[in-house]
Amino acid sequence: MQEFTLEEVAQYNGRDGQRAYVVYSGKVYDVTDSDFWDDGEHMGLHEAGADLTESLDLEAPHEAESLDRYPLVGVIKK
């Protein structure tokens, strides 16, 4: 499994042809092909290339397990 730093994930922001990656609980998911993540943004609330753990735990109207439908592409380096 590929390991990323948060700085590396930040490059995958879904803009200018980049893929869109998000982090949740130390796992890196590729949300590029999701209709919910157009241009690296989700519902105007979240941006790709970021660790969404805290905001999803506090604000998301859905379970964090909804990310399981997307490809797991790596983990955050410890």
C-alpha positions in Angstrom: 0.0 0.0 0.0 1.4 3.4 -1.0 2.2 5.8 1.9 1.6 9.5 1.6 2.3 12.6 3.8 -0.5 15.1 4.1 1.6 17.4 2.0 1.6 14.9 -0.8 -2.1 14.3 -0.6 -2.7 18.0 -0.8 -1.4 17.9 -4.4 -4.3 15.7 -5.4 -6.9 18.4 -5.1 -9.0 17.6 -8.2 -8.1 20.8 -10.0 -6.2 21.3 -13.3 -6.4 17.7 -14.2 -5.2 16.3 -10.9 -6.9 13.4 -9.3 -8.9 14.0 -6.2 -7.8 12.3 -3.0 -9.2 12.7 0.5 -8.0 11.3 3.8 -10.2 9.8 6.5 -8.7 8.1 9.6 -5.3 7.7 8.1 -6.6 6.1 4.8 -6.4 7.8 1.4 -9.3 7.5 -0.9 -9.5 8.4 -4.6 -12.8 10.3 -5.2 -11.9 11.5 -8.7 -14.7 9.7 -10.5 -17.4 10.6 -8.1 -20.2 13.0 -9.2 -20.2 14.2 -5.6 -16.6 15.6 -6.0 -16.8 17.9 -9.0 -13.6 19.9 -9.4 -12.3 18.7 -6.1 -15.2 20.0 -4.0 -17.9 18.2 -2.2 -21.2 20.1 -1.7 -19.2 23.3 -1.3 -18.1 22.1 2.2 -15.1 19.9 1.7 -12.1 20.1 -0.6 -10.1 17.2 -2.0 -6.5 17.0 -1.0 -7.3 17.3 2.7 -7.7 15.3 5.8 -11.4 15.2 6.4 -11.4 13.1 9.5 -12.5 15.7 12.0 -15.0 17.5 9.7 -16.7 14.2 8.7 -16.9 13.0 12.2 -18.5 16.3 13.3 -20.5 17.5 10.4 -21.3 14.8 7.8 -25.0 13.9 7.4 -23.9 10.4 6.3 -21.7 7.7 7.8 -17.9 7.9 7.1 -18.2 4.4 5.7 -19.6 6.0 2.6 -16.0 6.5 1.6 -15.6 2.7 1.4 -17.2 2.8 -2.1 -14.2 4.7 -3.4 -10.8 3.1 -4.2 -8.4 3.0 -1.3 -5.1 4.2 -2.7 -2.9 4.5 0.3 -2.4 5.4 3.9 -0.8 8.3 5.7 2.8 7.9 6.8 3.2 7.7 10.5 
